[in-house]
Amino acid sequence: MFSLSEFKQLNLFEQFSSLKVLSYEKPEVFLNLIKDNFNLESFIPDAFRNHYYSSLGRNRDYNLSSILAALLFMHMFNIPTTTLLTLFLQFSKVLREFCGFNNKVPDDSFFSRFKINYEKDICDLFNSMTSYVLDICNEFDESLDDDSPLKGLASILIYDTSGLKPKVKENNPKTLASEINKQKTYAKITNNEIFNPYAAAYKNMPKQAETNSSIKLDFVNGHFGYFYKFGILTNGFGIPMHINFFDDDFYSSIDDVFDTPEEQKFSFDNASLKPVIDQFFKHNPNKKFISFLGDSEFDSYNNFSLLKHYGFEKVFIPINTRNTNRVDNSDLEFDVSGAPLCLLTKEPFIPEGICRGKNRSPRLKYKCPKARRDKKGKCYHTCENPCTSSKAGRMHYVYPDKDFRLYPGIQRNSDEWNSTYKLRTTIERTIASLKKNSSIAFPITLNTTSMRANLFLTAITKLINVIVANAINKPQYFRSIRKLYKLAS
């Protein structure tokens, strides 16, 4: 339940070793590849440009596109600090020319202030590029053969949550260990064998970091700690489409009294889907997706109704055991996949697929777990205590239109379900890729505005990767900046 792992300590050697991608020959060739196939100016929203140039009432020393180009270079090549970015700019004439600087370059404090002052504009830049990248993915999807394993990935939307873990004192392993030891001592003194010191420690820990109320106690990435949490959407290709951080208004709308971190994670994650989906379709009102993938934390009637409202035809969310119940007036019970259970053995019925009849709604057919089919396809049962007089055994039909949550356009545990649901790991790889940037994996700032800007800038570099790969007709490199670099070099 708890992680006592130490923070990773960065040193100068690690900072330079993280830039090993730059060790290939002729890095200026790659910079020219980006410059020739990506026009940053065309994506900068007018509001961003007006905000930047009007704030001082005089000419700027540095162009907006130059500042953005430098910051995007920083996040594209995992440069951990703006101090090191400034050092690269001062020593590299090629990089200065790529960014559009003359002999003078900004200092590291300028870059830091820029991210804080224009974080919302950077978010708007990311959103302005998303629609364009969605069109690229759709066009690529349409060009694929019907039997291609990549076919249809552009029409899939995947959702997950994660969090940034800054260096607040509450994340110090000693703080948590001290509280756990106190609870263990209490359990020993009271001789209470059923007392759970870990759950008690969780309940006694403060619900937010003292230095920043936006950094909340939560259960993220398989362990317990204080995180600045966000939700992220990708398509089936693993391209980030939307990022939404959870603010105080979100947390104030949810009961914050929980007995275990798992209960808290379920409640927070379940409630997070609506604000993220709503914001995404607000920015992309004309985009159509067919399938939605998420884990069981997002299982609720409200979420399924929301997804149906946005036109999803198939929803791949496993049913959470917290929400199982009977689904119709039948005497049968149902398991977490929506399959009826045998009255005697509680074995799940066997799915037989969709039945369609003239002037009848589509039905999902299930047969008795003891039923078998002979070589001619005729069904018979082998049950010693049959609950029906039918020789074929008991059959049960459910009408998916009556309950989209239990029958979300696809039969759970079917071959299509099992093969498609594996794609959910795509978003986990995307999150891991974003967090490879040390400024995101190990934030050195407690300013959440700067954290948001860093994540949006890193996500923008993923979109640039898609645009450049598409421009040179190398869609297989949509997600690999290193392969593009090697190709150019």
N, C-alpha and C positions, 0 to 999 in steps of 0.2 A: 504493500500500500504506500509506503513512504520511501523516498529516495534520499540518501545521505551523501550523494556524490559531490565531490569538490568541484568548485568552479575551475574551468580551464584557464590557466595563466598564460597570457600572450607575452611573447618577447620579440625582440627585433628579428631574430633568425626565423621565427615562425611567420612573421609578417612578410618577409621577403620570400620565404619558401612557398607561401600561398599564391605567389604570383608566378609560379613556374610555367604557366601557360605562355608567358611572355618570352620564354627562353628559346622558342622556335625562331628560325631565320626570318628576316624581313618583316617585322611586325607592322611597318608602314604600309605594306601591301594590304593587310587586313583592314587597317584604318581607311584606306582608299576604297576598299570593297564596301564598307559601311557608308562612306561618304557618297559613293556613286549610286547606291541603291536605297538609301533612306534619307528623306528630306525632313529633318526635325521641324523646321519652320512651318511646314504645312499642317502639322498636328497641334501646334501650340494654340490653345483657345484665345480668342481676342480678349476675353476678360483677364486672362493671365498676363497677356502682353500689356494691356492698359494698366493693370495693377502694378506691374513692375516699373514701368516707365513714368507713371504719374505720381509715385509716392514721394519723390524728393523735389519735384518741380524744377529739375535741371537735368542736363545730360548725364547719362550713366557712364561710368568709367568702363564698364564691361557689358557687352551685349547679353541679352537674356539667353539666346541660343548657345552662346559660348559657355555660360555658367552651367546650363543644363547638360551640354555635351561633356563637360569635365566631370560632373557628378555621375552621369550615366556611364562614362568610362570607368570611374571609380567602382561602381557596383557591378559592372560587367566583368571586370577582372579581379573582383574580390579584394580591392584595396581597403584595408580595415579602418583607416582614419583619414580625415581631411588633411592632417599634417603630412602624412605620407603622400597624399595626392598632390599637395602643393610642391613637395620635393620633386616628384616626377615632372610636374609642369616646368619647374625652374631648370631642370637638367635636360629636358627633352624638347628640342626645337620641333621635331616631327609632331609631338603631341600638342604643343602650343598651336601649331598651324592647323592641326585637325580641329581643335576646339575654337579656333578663330581669335586667339589672343595675340597681341603684339608682343613687345618685349616685357610688358608688365603683366603679372598674374596676381589674382587675389590671394590673400593670406587665408589660413585655415579658419580663422574666426569669421571671415566673410561668408565662407561656405556654410558654416554652422548657423549663422544668423539667417541666411537665405532659406535653409530648410525649415526653420521655425516660422519665418515670416510668410512663406509661400507654400506651406504644406497643403492647404486646401486646393491651391492652384495646381500643385503637382498631382493631387488626386484627380482633378478634372482632366489633366493631360492624359493620365492613365485611362480614364473612362472614354476620352475622345478617340483613343487608339483602339480600344476594345472592339468597337463596332466594325472598324476596318479589318481587323484581324479575324473577326467572326466571318466576314464575307470571304476572306481568303480560305479559311478552313472549309466553308461550305462549297466553294468552287472546287477545291481539291477533292472533297468527298464525292461530288457529282462526277468528277473525271475518273473515278476508280471503277474497276470492273465489279460486277455484282458479287463475285466470289472472293473479292479481296478481303483479307482479315481486318483491314482498316475501314471498310465500308460502313457508314452509319455513325462513325465516332463523332462527327460534327454535330449530330442531332442529340447527343447525350450531354446532360448537365450533371455534374457531380459536386456534392457539397460536403465540407468537413470543417471542423474548428481546430484552432491551434492557439499558441500564445507565445509572446516574447517574455523572457525571464531575465529582468534586469537585476543588478547587484544591490538589492535592498537588504537591510540587516535581517529582515524576516526570512530571507532565503539562505541565510547562513546556516549550514547544517548543524552547528552547535546550538542554535536557538531551538530548533525542533528537537534535537536529541535531549536537551535539557528538560523540555516539557514532557517528553516521553518518559524520562527517568523519574520525574516527579510522580507521574501517574503510576508507574510500576512500583514505586515505593509505597504509595497509598494503597495499592492492591495488596501488597505484601503485609502491610500493617493491619489492614482490615480483614485479611485472610479471605478475600472475595475471589473465588475461583472463576466466576463467570464475568468478572470485570474486564473490559477491553481497554487497556491503557492507550492503544493507538487511536481508537475512536474518541476517547476522552481528551487526548492531546489535541486532536483535530478541533473538537468543540471549544477548547480553551484558547486556541490561537486566535489572534485578531483577524477580522474578516477582510482587512485591507492593509496595505503598507502604510506606515506612519508618514513617510515622505511624499506619497502620492496616492490619493484615494482611488485612482483609476487602476492601480495594480492590486488585483483582488486575489484572495485565497481561492484556489481552484485545483482541479485534478486534470492535468494536461500532459499529453505525450507519455502516459503510463505512470506518472508520478505526481506527488503532492507538492504544491509550492505556491508562490505568489507570481502571477502572470498578468501581462496586459493582453487580453484575449481578443481574438478576431475570428471571423468566419470568412471562408474563401470558396469561391465557385470556379471550377474549371470545366472545359469540355472534355470529350472522350480522348482527345489527343494530349491532355494534360497541360493545356495553355491556360494560364490564369485569366479569368474573365471579370471577376469582381472581388473586392476585398472590403470588408466592413468591420471596423473596430467597435467593441461594445462599450458604450459610455455609461455614465451614472443613471441616465434616464432608463436605459435597458434594465439595469440591475434593480432599480427601485420598483420596477413593475413585477418583480418576482419575489416570492417569499424566500428569505435568506436563512431560515432556521432548518438545518438538516442534521441528521444523526451521523451520516458517513459522507466522505468525499464522493463516493459513487452516486449517492442520491443527488448531491449538488450538481454533479456533472450532467446527469440525466435531465434535471430540471432546466439548467441553464442552456444546454445544447438544444433541447427540444424547443425551447422558446426562441432560440436565436434564428431559426430558419426563416420565419416570416419577415423580420426586418431586412434580412439579407436578400431574399428573393424579391421583395417589393422594390428595394432600391435598384436591383439589377434590371428588372423589367421597366423601371422608370427611365433608366438610361438607354435601354434597348427595347422600346415598345413594339417594334415590328419583327423581332427575332422569334423564331419558332423552334421549339425543342420537343422531341417525341418522348424521350426517356429521362428519368431522374434516378440518380443513385445516391444512397446515403446509408449510414449504419443504423443500428436499431435504436440509438439514442434519439432519433428524429421520429420515432413511431408515435403518432397520436392522430385522433380523428381530425383535429383542427389542421394539422399539417397536410394530411391527405386531401382534405377539402380545398386547402389553399393551392396545392399542386394541380388538382383537377380544374380549379378556376383558371389557372394559367395555361391550360390546354395540354398538359402532359398525358399521353395515352398509356404509358407504362411507368410504374413507380417501383423501383427496386429498393425497398426498405424492409429488412426483416422485422417481424413482429416481436416487440419486446414482451417478455413474460409478465411484466407488470400489468399489461393491458389485455391478457387473454380472457375470453369469456365465451358464452354461447352466442351464436350469431343468427339464429333463426328460431322458429317454433318447433324445430325437430327435437326428439328426445336424445339426439346425439350430442356429444361434446366435441370440441375442435381443438387442434393443437396450434402451436405458434405459427405454423405455415398456412393455416386456414383449412387444413384437411380434417374431415370428420374422423372420429375415433370409434373403434369397435366397442360396443357396450360391455363386452365380457373381458377382453384382453387389453383394451385401450391401445391397440395397434392402430396406426393411421391407415385410412383407406388409400387405395392406389389410384393416382390420377389417370384418367382415361382421355383427357383432352377436352376440346370445346365441341359441344353439340349445337347444331344450327337446324332450325326447322322453319317451314313456311309460316310467316306471321307470328313467330315466336322469338322472344329475346334470347340472345346467346346464353348457353348454360355450360357450366363446368361439371363434367361427369366424374364421379368417383365410384370405384367398385370395392367390394368387400376384400379385406386383406387375405382372406382364405380363398378367394376366387382365382381361377386359372383359365387360360384359354387353350384349346386344343389346336392341332395343326390347321384345322379349317377355320379357326377364329371363333369358334363357339365357346361361350363362357359357361363354366360350371364351378361349384364351390366344393370345398373339402372340409367344411366346418362340422365338428361333431355335435355342436349345439346351435344349429342355425336359428336365426331370429326372423326368418322369412320362409315362406313356402316355395319361393322361386328357386328353381334348380340352378339358376345362374348366381345365386347369392344376392345379398342386399346391394342395391345401387342407390346412390344419393346424388342429387343434382342441386347445385347452388347457382344463384343468379348474381353474377358479379355487379350488375348495375345497382343492386340494392345496397352494396357495401363496398365502396372503392378501396377502403383500407385493407380489408381482408382479401379482396380480389382485384388488385390494382392493374388490370389489363394483362396480367401474366400469372400463370400458376407458379406458386412458390415450390421450390425443390424440383422443378422441371429442368430439362436439359438446357433450355434457353435461359432460364433464371440462373442456373449455376455458371454457365459460360459467360453471361453478361455481367453478373455481379462481381466477377473477378476483376473487372475493369476499375472497381472502386479503389484499388491500390494505386491507380494512376495519380489520384490527388495526393496521396501520401508521399509519393515520389516527388511531386511538384513542391509540396511544402518542404520536404527535405532539401530540394534544390535551392529554394529561396533561403533556407537557413544555413546553407553553406557559406553565405556571406557572414563574416565574423561580426559585423556591425549589427546583424540581426540575431545570430545565434547567441552572442554574448554582448548585449547592449552595454556600453560604457556610460551611457547617460541615463538620468532618471526623468528626463523630459519626454513625456509621451508624444508630444507633437513631433519631436525629432525622430522618435521611433517610427511613427506612422510614415513620415517622409522617406525614411530609409527603406521601408518595406515597399512603398509604392514605386520608388526609383528602381529597386531590384526587379519588381514585377514588370516595369516598363522595358527593361533590358530583355526580358523573355519575349515580349511582343516584337521588339526590334529584331530579334533573332528570327522570328517567323516571317517578318516582312522581307528581310534580306534573303533568307533561304528561298522564299517564293520568287523573289525578283531574279535570282540566278537559276531558277528551276531545279532546286534541290530540296523538295519537300521532306525528304528523309532526314534533313537536318533541322527541322522545326524546333527541336528541343535541345540541340547540342551546339553551343557556342564554340566548344573546343574543336569539333569536327569542321566547322566553318573556318576557324582560324587555320587549321592544318591545310585545308583545301586552298585557302588564299596564299599560304606561305609556300 
